[in-house]
Amino acid sequence: MRVWLTKIIRLRSNEGLWYHNAYTLIELIVVIAITTVIISIVLPALNQVRRKSRTIIGMNNQRQIVNAVNFFAVDNDQFYPESVATIGDQDYWNWQEPMMLTGYRARSPRLHRSLSGYLSNYIEDAEILFCPNAPNKYKYLQQSWDAADDWDNPDTPPVQDPVSGTYCFYWNYTGYIEGNNKLFKGPVNGAGGKNQSNLLVSDYFGFNHWRSRNSYSSCEMFENSSVIEGTLLSSDYWSCLEETESDLPQISLHAGYTDGHVEKFSSVNTFPMRVIIDPKKSEPYPDDIAPGIFYLPKNALH
């Protein structure tokens, strides 16, 4: 009799344990389900907050760049620095893409090959020269900024290397405006002048860049874009393959102007600019070797 009672008690105990474990499992499943729902709601909001925060940092970066260039002008008879987006020297040179932080070499001994050669007294932290919404910055961004005209990438043969960034710099820059056979002329000084733009810096947005042909690309992330990895000479950016230069992707961009303000502009509110290969004739590069098309805000022509 005692044996049977013991078996019944054990059976009841096992049933209780089973019910307890089952109840615990159900509780766990409910908690996981609720947590998943909460994460699905909160995560997009957090990502949006992070991106908004990076956008604010990017606008502040551009504002500091504008201030630095204007401070340089105050100290140099109101003239802005020369553009470093050139290749060649003396009378035999052509323009490069406006994203250059350091060129191949200076056009003359009187000119710097790096932005840092002009602006290092006004900008110490090279992070300011990087768009925070871009995927990854150039590995040696700070080192190249600190080295200025003497920069030489330690991972390449011993020659002076260029550095390409994620912003476009337009002071003292000349480009060919696609479609109307005119020139874009970046500001020479803060006072302005005939045919002189007031655009100093903008987020990079372009098409058919030499690193991602037949594609839109930007330092700002946009729909269906993926990462184009940087090179030994440049940072990552976002890109999306297209067959033609039509149906511009929707991208929110920012630009800084000579009066010190930074403002938002849309990718659809831009005009295309090509890089010039022959400064004397103002002729753009042929399509097969062109650095690509660079989109500028429309009010940069005003």
Summary of the structure (lengths in Angstrom):
residues: 302
radius of gyration: 27.7
end to end distance: 103.6
largest distance: 113.4
contacts: 928
relative contact order: 0.13
helix: 32%
strand: 26%
